[in-house]
Amino acid sequence: MGTTVGHDARGVGMKIAWLTDAQAPYREPLFCELAARCDFHVHFLFAEEPERHFVYRPHPGYSSGVLPSRHVPLPTRIARRLDSYQTVLRPGHTRRLLAAADLVVIPTWAQAASAWTMLRAHRAGVPYVIFSESTLDSRQFDRGPVAWLRTRLFTRAGAVVVPGPSARDAALHTGVERDRIVESVNSIDLEAFGTRPRELRAGAGTGPDAEHHRFAVVGQLIPRKNVHSLLDAFARLPGSPTLDVAGDGVERGPLEDQARALGVLDRVHFHGFLDEPGVVEVLARAQTLVLPSTEEVYGFTALEAQVAGLQVVVSARAGIAENLTDVAGAWVVEPDAEGLRSGLEAARAAWTGWTEEIPEDAASPKRTADDVLAAAQRALA
């Protein structure tokens, strides 16, 4: 009888600790898959992330908890360049975390608590794996002490898991040896984003014609998401297409004013923040999702839309862009009004209907779990 990936010949699972900022719903299918294969526990640094409406709650599919930590205030100039709050663990908790694990997986290296845990792990002889989505385009610090620390942490990692070629190239650039890089995919809930949209649109035919094409954008309404350029591009389209905007943030009011000034407010629907079922409903109705960000480490919404059967127009500045090069039903464009307009026009002209096949290889939690465990074994060797 063969052994399961992630277990030794005696069937005793590796003890893996995953340390991350907040409980992101899109990671949970992967957590459940890992929990089914090894002794797995997720340590969250924050019970809540208000901007993305993440609130911690125990999940029946995996073991988890929130670590006691203290917020670290940063100078405004630096805080503006970081996506996450900074925190440090309360005394003794880093030691206890490492003592209970054979290996630690960390996806947010640019977090004070995570960086300190990796430094302590190296000193204690506990290997760690970095799950890195960062690309060269998304880097905020190319020189100085932060860049030095990144190189130190990455080159000491037992392995680095990356979800595509852009993140792989960034890891190589940082000095990680090629044989310690495991190229994987990001994963999502295939039932929620694959099966459910098809159930919701069953019997709906091929959707509106090209003139009434339905576009969607999903994400925080903040400057780098670049929805204002999307509105400029959308307003230049002939006919009567519509745009669903799912998300909230500081730019919602100005964006509504912009849509009104452009004369398209009657065709742009601002839904505000939607939880996962609400996003799925939007994707079930839309034909093309747009990811217009001027800066995007990866771009989960494009992956979710692909799995849901939609076309995607994606900014060349998104980490997922290189994964979509030469992929049918995907257009990679410059994130300015003209680039976005050309992508919208191309997608509308190419529309023939939703894709019925669910592309599991591009987003399978099982595939990602295989790769994380392969990286763990490499780090432990």
C-alpha positions, 0 to 999 in steps of 0.5 A: 500500500502506497504512502500519502504525500506529506506522511512518512512510511509509518503514517505519522504526519508532518507537523506543519504550522502556517503563519499568516495575517488574517483569515482569507476565505480564498485560502480555506480550501487549501487549508482543508486539503492540507489538514486532511493530509498532515498535522496542520494548524493555522496561526492568524496574527489578526482576528479582523482585517476591516478593509477586506471584511475578514473576521476570524471564526473557527473552521471545521475543516482545519485547526486554527487560532489567533495568536496574541500580538501587539500592533507596531506603529510605522511612519506614515511614509512606510505604512502607505507602502505596505498592504498589511498592519504590522505586528509582533507576537507577545513574548514566548509565543514564537518559541511555542509555535516553533516547538510544536512544529516540524516546519513553518509555512509563511506567505507574508514575509514582509510582516514583522511577526513573520520575519522574526519567526523566520529568523528565530526558526533559522536559529532554532533549526526549524525549517521554513517554507515561504509561499511567495506571490510577490513579483518584481513589479509588485515590490515596494522596496528594491534597496536598503534594509528591507531589501536586505532582509528579504534576501536574507529570509528567502535565501535561508528558506528550505523552499519557496512555493510560487503560484506562477512564472512572475513570482518564480522570476522574482524569487530567482532575482532574490537569490533563491536557488532554482532547485528550491523553488516549487512552482505551483498554482493558487487555488480557490473553492472549485465548488463555489466558483466552478459549480455554483455559477453554472447552476445559477445560469442554467437555462440562461442561454449564451447571455446578452449580445455584444451590444449589451455585454456585461462586465464586472470588477471585484475588489476594494475601491482604493487607488491602486485598483484603478477603477477610475481608469476602467470607468473612463474606458467603459464610457468610451464603448459604443452600445449599451454594455453594463458594469457591475462593481462589487466592492467598497472603499475610500474611492466609492463616492468619487467613482460614483461621481465620475460615472455620473459625470461620464453619463454612464451611472445608469449602466454602472451598478455599485453593489458595495461589499459582497461576501463570497455568495454575492460575488458568485452571483455577480460572476454568474451574470457577467460575461467578462471580469476586468482586473485593472489594477496598477499594482497587484501581487497576484489577482485572485478575482481573475482566477475565480472568474476563469473558473466560473467560465468568464472571459478576463481582461487583466492588467499587465501589472498583475502577478497573474498576467503572465499565467494568462499569456496566450490563454483563450478568453484572456486579454492582458493589457496596459492599465490605462484607459486606452489599454483597458478600452481595447481589452473590453472591445476585444472581449466583447467582440470575442464573446460566444458563451460561458466556458462549461468546463471547469479548469481545475488544473489552474486552481485546484486545492489538491494540486497546491497542497501537493506542491506545499507538501513537496516543498515541505519535504524538500525543506526537511531533507 
